[in-house]
Amino acid sequence: MDCESSESPQRFAWQTCATPTEDAESLSIREDAVAKAEAHAAKLISCLEDHIDGQSTDSKNVIKSILNSLFSIREEHKGFEMLVGVAGATGAGKSSMLNALLGFREIFPSGHQGAATAVPCKVAWNFDDRLGYECIANIYFQSKEEVMKTLEILVEAFISRDNPDESSFQSDKEKEDNLEQMQSEINKVMEKVRAVWKLEEEDVQHIIDSTCSKVTSSANFIFDSNPAVGELLKLSMKPVHASTPEELAGLTKPYLDSTEASHGRGTNFAAWPLVKEVRVSLLKNGICLVDLPGQGEMEASRAEVAQKYSDKLDVTMIVAPVHRAADERIAQKLLNKFHSLQMEMDGRLNKEKFSVILSKTDQIEADDYTALYGKDEEVQRLKRAMQIARQEKRKRPNRRRQRKLQSRAKDLMRHFKKATQKNEKIRTEKKDLVIDQKPKKTELRGKSMNFNSSVSNKLLARALLRKIKAWKERAKKTNKQADLEIQRLDHQLSHWAIWNRNRHVGERIEQSFQRQKKRSNSRGPSVSRDETLGVTVLGISSTAYWQLQNQKGARLGFPRETFTGIPGVVQWMHKAISRSREKHLLLILNKYLVVFNKLQAWTKNPNKSDPVMDKAEIEDRLNQSHQNFLKDLESIFDTLCKKIEAFDTLKNIHPIKFKFKRESEYITETWSFKDPKSPFRRTIHWSTYRAIVARGGYWKHHDGIEYNWILDLATPLLEILKENWQGVSKESLLRLRTDVETKIIDAWKGDAAEKIDWKLREQLIGILPEMTAIGTSLCSQMSSLLDDFAKKVNGLHCLIVPNIENALRPVLNEALQFQGLGSHAMRQHFVAENVPLQCERLVPMLCQSIRFAFHGSLAEVKRDSMKKALEAIEEAKAQFNIHARVLSNNGLSAGELNLDHILKQDVSIPKKVTIEHIMSMEEAYRNLFGDGPMAQTDSEESESESDSDRDSDAPSSETNQDEEMPLADDVSMEDLVKELKDLEKQLKKH
């Protein structure tokens, strides 16, 4: 039988939709498919565990294999996460934005006085469905050794400040500078000591004096002064859980900011200095949000934590207030040149993975801003429309005149009503008069005429009053529409001002990044020709968002949530991770499909006809087929590894050595100046130079000037390496992945029939389509393997900084030994002479380290690919063997395990899935104010009619008739006033 003639395998919706893209529909289909697959897997696990006892050895082995596979897939799915980091200056609004993205007000602490976020906080996927565990957080603490090291640094700074080595200073000025530097070190650590141990400087000084200035003893004394600290650090990790995010926020707050709480024995204290990170399990989509401590904080250690953490991020968002973003040169301030190059080589410096969020966009004086753009056509159009709307509103009668007219009509009603009542009384009295009191005929005739006239006038007045009320309602609606139109135009003008400012700031930021990219590429070819290379700039207002959420009315310029920018950030964030997320889902689905197919094959009813051959003979004949498959896969992977070896381009290191030495010579000379880029090039003070040397090449002056010799050298070295080390580009990775996947599928599907023993071909050819799932799963795993390899290789630049630190350390330590008169000049000369030599020696070691890491990763690819190939072969072997049991009447039916009720649900993942929860991809500024009325910001004046406004004395028949007086569109207030005056004349006559 020919392979092509066999029945095609069933295709599911998650297989037939597009390959991993940014399409929300295909992602949703696969999300739903994984959810359904996990639900089926949970039922199968429960059923198989209940029936594993009492089975034969072969059946037990199959059950254990299936259970292990299901557990492994579930854990792999749980472990997947994409780190989305939010960084920025202190007070930029990072935590507020993250709270808005999550839809919960206080998950991340928002500070109003100083820095709120003291430690990294991660919000990730929560798999726990137990009641009360809807929201989970794990607090990870530092080790005792790490805390002790910090305290020892503090003690050493105290001793150095109070008992300096007088012989090491050349002047009083140098001694003062040293005192200032030591005090700066003390201030950094004292923030933590005050928070945890409630000690002030004089308390620490007293402890040091009492221990005779012994560093370790003093640090231990401080540590033991709060017994709860030791107990807390023993935990290593503390789990907390709650039913709602609000409850969880209250539990995690004492570990994220400066909130004091009870942590065991003793008084309350703030625990943030003892915490490494807090991981919150809340999300359901694989995103892991990371709120990093603010950059530029008073506490430098927090900024260091944020900087180290940023290297692990898959997606980066930098938050900056819009009114400072461009002025602060955010491209240089929040992302220096070295880290920009790192992200570019990692493939993270593009519009899909890197964005700048302009916060606090609601802080703008729209009138003043639009006045600056008075000649803009859109501004002129909106202002003309506003002027016309206000003029039209002024032409309409005011409410006071309406009320006065209504009051006059009511007065007429009362007068005519009294006249009617009076005439009715006269007519009643006339009937009761005795004959001799009968009035004259002329008198009765006059009174009767007065009665008829008053009734007629009363009806006219009633009709007029209803007309006035109807006109008033119509005027009220018209005024309301006019107010809404003015309000809409106000929103449009304010929004235009906000949008225009965001656009200008965004363009300046993009231009800054493009200039930086151009300068970095001037040395050689760009790492990537990707047109998306750059930055996405988005504007948000968390304040406006929460104002709408709490139904407190819309902030001017933000009529709906779309205009707050929060939905736009959510959309961008999901797009940033969608491809990686969808690849992961495909991998999980293919693995589930392999296991489900295996289970279905195992539970088929045995063949009741005469067996073709016994089980042992069938398995023996299949072994050669399995070996043939393995040889083909081994050949494919050998070819793949040879292609990957071509990416090793660091074989010739001589040009790198030459260029870097020349660069380092220039850089070490610039270290003698306060600002090398300044045309004035003022010489750095010798005490500052010594402080930098003493601190290993890094020091931040109290006036905010930062010196970082390590990055000064690392940046040009990375630029030079970039010319010779391209890493694995997106295009190269795509070619590798496509090539290996095609070859695997060809080997798995195209030649499968030929590799099966001819005696078994007719019996087993029908199951070959089911084997395709194993090959597809192997392709997904190889694709993931190549992605991981590219990520490792492109991240080898992380070796640069530690290598430079190691190379500089002996030079700087020796430079500190120069003392006495002229020591500054000797120190400068020594550094300028020896650092370039160390840099020259550094290049071969660094290139060797990079190549060693590269080939180590390549070896991992080869090892892991063969491991996955063997697993795939074993999986295929297991399925063939299961079918062999069926052929030899050795199978096990589903009924024996009570699996019928589960297998009937089609465990191979439902073909049809309901597409739900597809993320809205509405564009933020599409159809400006075009879909529905605007949110209203001001409360509208409403008038309620009192009981006195109704004619309670009128007959019910009259009230029900003519309940609403129809009013012609052309009736004006002047017409009603004329009618009122005519009735008032009638009143005067009577």
C-alpha positions, -999 to +999 in steps of 0.1 A: +000+000+000+013+034-009+018+061+018-002+087-001-032+064-003-035+061+034-062+081+052-052+116+061-050+124+098-076+145+114-068+182+113-079+206+141-086+243+142-054+251+160-034+233+133-052+248+103-051+285+114-021+307+105+014+300+117+024+321+147+016+357+139+002+387+157-034+376+147-055+377+178-079+351+165-053+323+159-038+330+193-073+327+209-080+294+191-048+280+204-053+293+239-088+277+240-074+244+226-047+242+253-073+249+280-095+221+266-065+198+263-056+204+299-091+197+310-091+164+292-056+156+306-068+162+341-097+137+336-074+111+321-048+115+349-075+109+375-089+079+357-055+063+350-043+067+385-075+051+398-070+020+376-033+015+375-033-011+403-041-046+393-030-042+356-004-063+339+032-052+338+030-040+302-002-021+309+014-005+340+044+006+320+022+022+294+000+040+320+031+053+338+046+065+305+014+084+297+011+099+332+047+110+331+042+126+297+010+145+309+027+157+341+058+168+321+037+188+296+017+204+323+048+215+342+064+228+309+033+249+303+033+263+338+070+272+336+066+293+304+067+331+310+077+362+291+093+389+313+079+424+306+099+449+326+088+484+335+117+507+344+121+545+347+129+573+370+116+574+405+081+589+406+076+585+368+043+565+374+055+530+368+035+513+395+004+534+387+005+523+351+010+486+360-020+488+384-041+503+355-029+475+331-040+449+356-072+467+365-065+466+402-057+498+421-031+487+446-013+456+434+019+476+430+025+503+457+023+538+444+043+563+463+034+599+471+064+607+492+096+593+478+101+559+462+074+534+466+088+503+449+118+492+469+123+457+455+115+440+421+079+428+420+068+402+394+032+395+385+029+362+367+006+333+358-015+317+386-024+280+380-039+274+415-077+270+413-083+264+450-107+286+468-088+314+486-058+309+463-070+330+434-041+354+440-008+341+453+025+358+461+059+344+470+083+367+489+120+358+484+144+369+510+182+376+509+205+352+527+220+361+560+255+364+544+242+390+519+227+411+548+258+407+569+280+419+540+259+451+537+263+457+575+300+452+573+303+478+546+285+502+568+308+496+598+339+500+576+326+533+563+320+545+599+356+535+609+371+551+578+352+583+584+360+587+621+395+572+621+411+580+588+447+572+579+462+607+581+493+597+561+472+588+531+460+624+526+481+651+510+459+680+521+429+690+542+409+692+510+415+655+503+406+646+538+373+665+535+365+648+502+372+614+519+349+624+547+322+633+522+325+601+503+324+580+535+293+599+546+277+591+513+283+554+518+269+556+553+237+573+541+231+546+515+231+518+541+216+537+570+183+539+550+181+501+554+193+501+590+167+526+600+139+506+582+148+472+598+167+478+630+154+513+640+189+525+646+203+560+640+239+569+633+247+576+669+233+541+678+256+525+652+285+545+664+279+534+700+278+497+689+311+502+670+328+518+700+315+490+723+331+463+701+364+481+698+358+489+661+358+452+651+339+450+619+324+415+621+315+419+658+298+452+652+278+439+622+267+408+642+256+431+671+235+452+647+220+421+631+211+405+664+195+438+677+163+427+659+157+390+666+128+389+640+153+394+612+171+361+617+138+343+619+125+360+587+157+351+567+155+315+577+123+312+557+141+319+524+107+322+508+074+332+523+041+323+505+009+344+510-024+340+493-058+357+491-091+356+472-089+391+457-061+413+444-070+439+470-065+415+498-032+403+483-020+439+479-024+444+516-004+413+524+025+421+500+027+458+507+050+455+538+075+437+516+074+460+486+076+495+501+084+512+534+053+501+552+060+489+587+044+456+599+049+428+624+073+401+613+075+380+644+090+390+677+097+426+686+085+459+672+071+465+637+096+473+610+098+476+572+112+444+556+120+457+521+158+458+526+157+420+533+137+411+502+152+400+469+119+400+450+082+394+453+065+372+427+027+376+424+007+349+406-023+366+392-023+367+354-036+341+331-018+347+298+019+339+303+029+375+308+052+382+338+051+419+346+081+432+366+080+465+385+116+475+389+129+500+415+133+535+401+164+546+384+181+576+398+170+569+434+186+582+466+193+545+475+218+535+449+214+497+456+179+498+443+190+512+410+217+485+408+190+458+413+169+473+385+199+475+362+210+439+368+174+426+364+169+444+330+193+420+313+168+391+318+138+409+303+121+399+270+102+431+266+111+465+281+090+495+288+106+527+301+082+551+318+089+588+318+067+619+326+058+635+293+068+670+305+104+657+312+109+629+287+125+649+259+142+674+280+161+647+300+174+631+268+157+599+278+176+578+253+209+586+271+196+589+306+174+558+309+191+536+283+229+543+279+248+535+248+262+502+261+228+488+271+213+501+238+240+480+219+232+450+241+195+452+233+202+457+197+224+425+196+198+406+216+171+416+191+152+435+218+158+471+205+129+472+182+094+486+181+079+452+190+100+447+221+109+481+234+087+511+242+088+544+260+057+552+279+049+589+283+031+592+316+010+620+332-002+632+298-032+648+316-010+674+331-013+701+304-028+736+301-048+730+270-058+766+264-022+779+267-009+751+245-035+755+217-028+793+218+007+785+206-007+767+176-034+793+166-025+789+129-031+752+128-061+743+107-075+718+131-072+742+160-088+770+140-117+747+129-124+736+165-122+771+179-146+784+152-170+756+160-167+764+197-175+801+191-205+792+170-219+768+196-215+793+224-232+821+204-261+798+196-265+790+233-265+827+242-293+834+218-316+810+235-338+822+263-323+817+297-339+796+324-349+826+345-371+840+316-386+805+312-395+802+348-410+838+348-432+830+318-444+797+335-451+816+367-473+841+349-492+813+332-498+797+366-511+830+380-535+832+352-546+797+359-553+805+395-573+836+387-595+819+361-598+790+384-611+813+412-635+830+388-649+796+378-653+785+414-670+818+422-694+815+393-702+779+402-711+790+437-734+817+424-752+792+401-756+768+431-770+796+452-794+806+425-811+772+426-816+775+464-832+809+463-869+811+474-894+825+450-897+859+466-858+864+464-856+856+428-830+880+411-837+901+381-833+885+347-807+909+335-785+902+366-787+864+361-779+868+324-747+887+333-736+862+358-741+833+334-721+851+308-692+856+333-693+819+342-690+808+306-662+832+299-642+821+329-645+784+320-633+791+285-604+813+297-595+786+322-592+760+295-572+784+274-548+790+303-545+753+310-536+747+273-511+776+274-495+763+305-490+729+289-476+745+258-451+764+280-441+732+297-437+714+264-417+742+250-396+742+282-388+705+278-379+711+242-356+740+252-341+718+279-332+691+254-319+717+230-297+733+257-285+699+268-274+691+232-257+725+230-239+718+263-228+684+250-216+700+218-195+725+237-183+698+260-174+676+230-154+705+214-137+711+248-126+674+248-115+676+212-094+707+218-078+693+250-072+660+233-056+676+203-032+695+227-024+662+245-020+643+212+001+670+196+025+672+226+028+634+227+036+634+190+063+660+193+079+644+223+077+610+207+094+622+175+122+637+195+127+605+214+127+584+182+151+609+165+174+605+196+174+567+193+179+569+155+210+591+160+223+568+186+218+538+163+234+556+134+265+564+155+267+528+167+264+515+131+291+539+118+318+515+128+304+486+107+274+468+094+242+468+114+234+438+134+200+436+118+183+450+088+150+449+105+129+479+096+112+478+130+145+486+148+138+516+170+113+524+198+075+526+202+063+557+220+029+556+238+012+582+259-009+573+290-028+589+319-034+565+348-053+593+366-078+597+338-082+560+335-091+555+372-114+585+371-134+568+343-132+534+360-146+549+393-174+567+373-164+601+385-167+616+351-142+621+323-111+642+326-109+668+300-093+654+268-101+618+279-137+611+271-134+573+270-109+547+283-093+544+248-080+579+250-062+573+283-037+552+264-040+522+288-058+500+263-031+509+237-003+498+261-021+465+268-025+459+230+012+467+224+023+444+253+002+415+240+016+420+205+051+420+219+047+385+233+022+370+209+046+352+186+066+336+214+034+328+233+019+312+202+050+291+195+048+278+230+011+269+226+018+250+194+046+231+212+023+222+240-006+212+217+016+190+196+029+172+227-006+167+240-017+153+206+011+128+206+001+115+241-036+114+232-030+095+200-009+070+219-037+066+245-063+061+218-042+035+200-036+017+233-073+015+241-084+002+207-102-032+207-078-061+199-080-077+164-102-108+167-089-124+135-059-147+134-027-128+144-003-120+116+026-129+138+034-129+175+042-097+194+079-104+198+084-109+161+065-077+152+086-057+176+118-072+164+110-064+128+102-028+137+135-022+155+154-019+122+129+007+110+134+027+142+172+026+137+168+039+101+147+068+113+173+077+140+201+077+114+182+101+092+176+124+121+212+122+132+223+132+097+199+162+097+212+174+130+248+170+120+242+192+089+224+217+111+253+220+136+278+225+107+257+254+095+256+269+130+294+267+132+296+293+104+284+319+129+317+316+148+334+347+133+359+355+161+388+334+148+409+364+138+413+385+169+442+407+158+421+436+143+400+436+175+431+438+197+445+467+177+413+487+176+404+482+212+439+492+224+437+524+204+403+532+218+413+524+254+443+547+251+421+576+242+395+567+268+420+565+297+432+600+288+397+614+290+393+601+326+414+630+337+386+654+327+354+662+344+334+661+312+354+648+282+327+658+257+327+695+269+348+719+247+363+733+280+375+699+293+379+709+329+404+687+348+389+664+373+398+670+409+425+646+421+404+635+451+375+626+428+399+606+406+412+587+436+377+580+448+369+564+414+400+543+415+393+532+451+358+521+441+368+499+411+361+525+384+326+535+395+316+564+416+286+587+418+293+622+431+269+639+455+261+665+429+247+638+406+277+633+382+283+596+376+316+581+366+317+546+352+350+536+337+339+500+332+311+511+308+334+536+292+356+507+280+328+482+275+309+504+250+336+507+223+346+470+229+310+459+222+310+482+191+342+466+178+329+431+185+297+439+167+317+444+135+331+408+138+304+390+158+270+392+142+254+366+164+223+348+150+201+373+131+164+368+127+168+360+090+195+334+097+174+318+125+144+317+102+164+299+075+178+274+099+144+267+115+126+263+081+154+240+067+154+217+097+116+215+100+113+206+063+139+179+065+124+164+097+089+162+081+103+148+049+122+121+068+093+114+091+064+113+066+079+109+031+101+079+036+082+062+065+065+035+043+098+025+028+114+020+062+088-004+075+094-041+071+075-053+040+057-080+059+042-054+083+037-026+058+002-035+048-009-039+084+008-008+098+007+016+069-027+029+082-012+043+114+015+064+096-007+095+096-010+093+133+028+093+135+029+127+118+020+143+151+052+130+166+072+145+137+054+178+141+060+178+178+097+172+171+097+202+147+082+224+174+108+213+199+137+219+175+123+254+168+122+262+205+157+247+208+171+270+181+153+300+196+170+293+229+204+289+212+201+322+194+191+339+226+222+325+244+246+334+215+232+369+211+235+374+248+272+365+251+280+403+253+272+399+290+308+385+294+323+419+285+316+438+318+329+411+342+360+405+320+368+443+320+362+445+358+387+416+363+412+432+340+411+466+357+410+454+393+448+448+397+457+480+379+434+501+400+445+484+433+482+491+424+473+527+415+460+533+450+494+526+464+508+559+452+510+583+482+524+617+490+534+646+469+528+641+432+508+609+437+479+621+416+501+626+385+518+593+391+484+576+395+470+591+363+501+581+344+501+546+357+464+541+348+468+556+314+498+534+307+486+501+321+449+500+314+454+499+275+479+470+281+454+451+301+428+458+275+451+444+248+456+412+270+418+411+277+407+407+240+421+372+235+407+360+268+373+375+261+371+362+225+381+328+238+354+330+265+328+339+239+339+312+215+340+287+243+304+297+253+293+296+217+307+261+211+293+250+245+258+262+234+263+244+200+272+212+218+240+216+239+220+220+206+235+188+193+231+169+225+195+181+231+185+176+195+196+140+196+179+136+230+147+149+215+151+127+184+156+096+207+125+106+226+105+110+194+118+076+182+108+060+215+074+076+213+070+062+177+083+028+189+057+028+218+029+035+194+041+009+169+044-016+197+009-008+209-004-015+174+017-046+174-002-058+205-035-051+187-023-071+157-012-100+180-045-100+199-026-086+229-044-053+233-063-038+261-097-023+256-109+011+269-137-006+287-113-024+310-101+009+323-135+026+322-121+052+298-150+050+273-168+081+288-136+101+284-124+089+250-158+095+235-152+132+242-124+131+215-093+134+236-073+145+206-084+180+213-118+193+200-118+201+163-141+230+168-133+256+194-153+286+205-134+318+199-139+338+230-120+366+248-104+378+216-086+409+227-100+441+213-076+456+188-092+490+187-068+517+175-065+545+201-072+574+178-093+559+151-126+577+143-120+605+167-151+608+190-169+588+163-186+560+182-212+573+205-218+603+227-190+616+249-186+608+285-199+638+305-177+656+329-200+681+345-232+673+363-262+685+343-287+707+359-321+690+362-353+705+373-381+685+389-416+696+387-432+701+422-468+691+430-478+728+428-469+728+391-498+705+384-535+713+385-546+690+413-581+705+413-588+699+377-612+670+369-595+637+362-611+635+327-595+668+318-561+657+332-561+625+312-571+643+281-543+662+265-517+649+289-489+662+266-497+692+245-484+688+210-461+717+201-452+727+165-415+730+158-419+767+147-435+778+180-412+803+197-411+819+231-424+851+216-455+833+203-462+820+238-456+854+254-482+870+229-507+843+238-501+849+275-506+886+271-540+881+254-552+860+282-540+886+308-561+912+289-591+889+293-584+887+330-584+925+333-618+927+315-634+904+340 
